[in-house]
């Protein structure tokens, strides 16, 4: 935001079209100033955007500047309107800085600088009521479990990986519906497999990251509306995570290996205008929820059959389930080269193996997420999976627009089997 055409000497003299033509021909601004007999600052200001051009603000805080405006702006609403923003939808954070400059002819020009963000609306009541946030925790703690866990032996494990729910993003209710549908589908599929003779004695549940959308300092290139404040996002994510593990235990009666990894949206509450958290990578929403879930089940009789793997600042968890070694990551820290997001991910996993051969040389399954679509690649003795997103359908336009890849919302399911050459079989998307 820079100048008003009514006060621009290049415009008011009638030289604006000529200046624009010279610039289009490749002439520098300094040479244009010499050619048209204007000061360099006048020409440079001429080519800055007008002060009436809208500011592009997503859910994040953006810097907004109005320079050399021809009248005072007497309220925040006037400043926002001048920036092309609806005062009902946007707000100024921390007030605005004002500077006044007086010209030789006595006219005054006013400049403003402010930080602008989208107003966060109250959470719609029906979203909160879908999980009965107010009452269900008390009932859970009171009830306990009457299920006797089956002993774990040398058999197969049924796996379900959920990722990129991004609760709080637009259409959160669809994301929750997708999550519940995936869990119920997984329960039915596992019961069917057991009934037809598949020897399953354990469950693996992988939380692949970005369970919440976040709010503070979110990504300006993602145009979306945040429906929930951050504390409510965390509450709903926690509630649904506990419901999921309780439901799996009650319905299937099997011990569970659970994994929680850090993610980029999990860092949004500690960002400070950059890409690194203010504290540590361990200060992450996803792993914070994992620790809350563990603390909850530690207090409830009958739910002691969960084995927790909660990343402590590392980008990935490495562990074994029924004899098959697994590397799970949200895949936003590791970097690799290759064609497309899949090729880059494969390259990143190969670099991890080369850098840590003693630890990762025998990993069979690399479970990744972050790119919001399902894909897989088998290479020699390991498989790299890309987990689909559980968010609302097509609510992450950025990936489709950037890479042209997208898949239906869902969760990744398969059977972990150490007797299989690749360590798995029976792939399904729930």
Secondary structure, DSSP 8 states (H G I E B T S, - for coil): --B-TTT-HHHHTT-HHHHHHHHHTT--HHHHHHHHT--HHHHHHHTS-BTTS-----SS-EEEEEEEESS---SHHHHHHHTT--TTTEEEEEEEEEEEEE-TTS-EEEEEEEEEEE------HHHHHTTTTTTHHHHHHHH----------SSEEEEEEE----BTSTTHHHHHHHHHHHHHHHHHHHHHHHHTT--EEEEEEEE-S--B---TT--TT------S-HHHHHHHHHHHHHHHHHHHHHHH--EEEEEE---SGGGGGG-SSSSS-SS-TTS-HHHHHHHHHHHHHHTSTT---EEEEE-SSSSEEEEEETTEEEEEE-SSS----SSHHHHHHHHHHHHHHHHTHHHHTT--EEEE-SSSS-EEEEETTEEEEE----SSTT--HHHHHHHS----S--EEEEE-TTSTTSEEEEEE-
